[in-house]
Amino acid sequence: MTYRKKLSDGQFRMMMNFYKFVDSTFPYVASRAKSFGASPGMTVVDYGCGPGRYAAEFSKIVGAEGRVYAVDLLQLALDEAEKRLELSGAKNVVLKLADGYDSGLPTGTADIVFAIDMFHHVEPELFLKEAHRIAKRYGALIISGGHQTKSSIKKAVAASGLWKFSPRRSRFLTFQKI
């Protein structure tokens, strides 16, 4: 598989230290996670979960009846996510090490697939195909771009032919499975 910018363990550690600083200075992850539209009982996928910042919050949102799959390409990321999830008391999160773009999840698993600040790291057509496969029939894909313009993300997603834009959020992009 090809990736635009696969992080090395060293780069991931630097990113993690940056997130620790940001989270201690501007604690916004919990409120931002709530704004994404997950609700109790849902099954959600945090694809490219990194150190589990959002997975821990999604765990609280979907509750005991829901499930969170935290997927990442780096074992180091999952190790860090596991530590965070243990500290938060999350019991409804399953960690998955991706093999390339294959998340290892069954087809039709997720109500929502989240791609938070990671879309710039992937080959869009491969990632979007996997997100489409793991989403339920009427599942959603939410992309918070971070390092890309909304228009470039919309263009890449539209080119896949797998998702349609759903203009209901302002700070991030929501797509419905076709």
C-alpha positions as CSV (number, residue, x, y, z in Angstrom):
1,M,0.0,0.0,0.0
2,T,1.1,3.5,-0.6
3,Y,0.6,6.3,1.9
4,R,1.1,10.0,1.4
5,K,2.9,10.5,4.7
6,K,3.1,7.5,6.9
7,L,4.4,8.6,10.3
8,S,7.5,7.0,11.8
9,D,7.5,6.1,15.5
10,G,9.6,9.2,16.1
11,Q,7.2,11.5,14.3
12,F,4.3,9.9,16.1
13,R,6.0,10.6,19.5
14,M,6.6,14.2,18.5
15,M,2.9,14.5,17.5
16,M,1.9,12.9,20.8
17,N,3.9,15.4,22.8
18,F,2.3,18.2,20.8
19,Y,-1.1,16.9,21.6
20,K,-0.3,16.6,25.3
21,F,0.7,20.3,25.3
22,V,-2.4,21.3,23.3
23,D,-4.8,19.2,25.4
24,S,-3.4,20.7,28.6
25,T,-3.6,24.3,27.2
26,F,-6.8,24.1,25.2
27,P,-8.9,21.2,26.3
28,Y,-11.4,21.0,23.4
29,V,-11.4,17.3,22.5
30,A,-14.4,16.4,24.6
31,S,-16.6,19.2,23.3
32,R,-15.5,18.6,19.8
33,A,-16.2,14.9,20.0
34,K,-19.8,15.7,21.1
35,S,-20.3,17.9,18.1
36,F,-19.6,15.1,15.6
37,G,-23.1,13.5,16.0
38,A,-22.4,10.2,17.6
39,S,-25.1,9.1,20.1
40,P,-25.7,6.3,22.7
41,G,-25.8,2.8,21.3
42,M,-24.0,3.6,18.0
43,T,-21.0,1.7,16.7
44,V,-18.3,4.1,15.5
45,V,-14.9,3.8,14.1
46,D,-12.1,6.2,14.9
47,Y,-9.9,5.5,11.8
48,G,-6.4,6.7,12.4
49,C,-7.1,7.0,16.1
50,G,-3.5,8.0,17.1
51,P,-3.1,8.1,20.9
52,G,-6.9,7.6,21.4
53,R,-7.8,11.2,22.3
54,Y,-11.2,10.9,20.5
55,A,-11.7,7.2,21.0
56,A,-11.9,7.8,24.8
57,E,-14.5,10.5,24.3
58,F,-16.5,8.5,21.8
59,S,-16.6,5.7,24.3
60,K,-18.4,8.0,26.8
61,I,-20.8,9.2,24.1
62,V,-21.9,5.8,22.7
63,G,-22.1,4.4,26.2
64,A,-22.3,0.8,27.4
65,E,-24.7,-0.2,24.6
66,G,-22.4,1.2,21.9
67,R,-19.0,0.2,20.5
68,V,-15.9,2.1,19.4
69,Y,-13.3,0.7,17.1
70,A,-10.0,2.5,17.3
71,V,-8.0,1.7,14.2
72,D,-4.5,2.7,13.4
73,L,-1.6,1.7,11.2
74,L,1.0,2.1,14.0
75,Q,1.3,-0.3,16.9
76,L,2.8,2.5,18.9
77,A,-0.4,4.5,18.4
78,L,-2.5,1.6,19.7
79,D,-0.2,1.1,22.7
80,E,-0.7,4.8,23.6
81,A,-4.4,4.6,23.0
82,E,-4.7,1.5,25.2
83,K,-3.0,3.4,28.1
84,R,-5.4,6.4,27.6
85,L,-8.4,4.1,27.4
86,E,-7.5,2.2,30.6
87,L,-7.1,5.5,32.5
88,S,-10.5,6.7,31.2
89,G,-12.2,3.4,32.2
90,A,-13.4,2.7,28.7
91,K,-14.8,-0.8,28.4
92,N,-16.4,-0.6,25.0
93,V,-13.4,0.1,22.8
94,V,-11.7,-2.4,20.5
95,L,-8.2,-1.6,19.2
96,K,-7.4,-2.7,15.7
97,L,-4.1,-2.6,13.9
98,A,-4.7,-1.9,10.2
99,D,-3.0,-3.8,7.6
100,G,-2.5,-1.1,4.9
101,Y,-6.0,0.2,4.4
102,D,-7.6,-3.0,5.6
103,S,-9.1,-2.2,9.1
104,G,-9.8,-5.8,9.8
105,L,-13.4,-4.9,10.6
106,P,-16.4,-6.8,9.3
107,T,-18.3,-5.3,6.4
108,G,-21.2,-3.1,7.5
109,T,-20.0,-2.5,11.1
110,A,-20.1,1.3,11.6
111,D,-22.9,3.8,12.0
112,I,-20.2,6.5,11.6
113,V,-16.6,6.3,10.4
114,F,-14.5,9.2,11.8
115,A,-11.4,10.5,10.0
116,I,-10.1,13.2,12.3
117,D,-7.0,15.1,11.1
118,M,-5.7,12.1,9.2
119,F,-7.1,12.4,5.6
120,H,-4.0,14.1,4.4
121,H,-2.0,11.0,5.3
122,V,-3.9,8.6,3.0
123,E,-4.5,7.8,-0.6
124,P,-8.1,8.9,-0.7
125,E,-9.5,6.3,-3.1
126,L,-8.1,3.4,-1.0
127,F,-9.2,4.9,2.4
128,L,-12.7,5.8,1.1
129,K,-13.2,2.4,-0.3
130,E,-12.4,0.8,3.1
131,A,-14.5,3.3,5.0
132,H,-17.4,2.6,2.6
133,R,-17.0,-1.2,3.2
134,I,-17.1,-0.9,7.0
135,A,-20.0,1.6,7.1
136,K,-23.5,0.3,7.6
137,R,-26.0,0.7,4.7
138,Y,-26.9,4.3,5.8
139,G,-23.6,5.0,7.5
140,A,-21.8,8.3,7.6
141,L,-18.2,9.4,7.1
142,I,-17.1,12.4,9.0
143,I,-13.8,14.1,8.0
144,S,-12.2,16.8,10.0
145,G,-9.4,17.8,7.5
146,G,-7.0,19.7,9.6
147,H,-4.3,20.1,6.9
148,Q,-6.5,20.3,3.8
149,T,-9.1,22.6,2.5
150,K,-12.7,21.5,2.6
151,S,-13.0,21.9,-1.1
152,S,-10.1,19.6,-1.8
153,I,-11.6,17.0,0.6
154,K,-15.0,17.3,-1.0
155,K,-13.4,16.8,-4.5
156,A,-11.5,13.7,-3.4
157,V,-14.6,12.2,-1.8
158,A,-16.8,13.0,-4.8
159,A,-14.3,11.4,-7.1
160,S,-14.7,8.1,-5.2
161,G,-18.3,7.7,-6.2
162,L,-18.9,6.0,-2.9
163,W,-20.1,8.9,-0.7
164,K,-22.3,12.0,-1.1
165,F,-21.8,15.2,0.7
166,S,-24.3,16.0,3.4
167,P,-24.1,19.7,4.3
168,R,-25.1,19.6,7.9
169,R,-21.9,20.5,9.8
170,S,-19.7,23.6,9.5
171,R,-16.4,22.8,11.2
172,F,-16.1,19.4,9.6
173,L,-17.5,17.5,6.6
174,T,-20.2,14.8,6.7
175,F,-20.8,12.3,3.9
176,Q,-23.5,9.6,3.5
177,K,-22.8,6.2,2.0
178,I,-24.1,5.8,-1.5
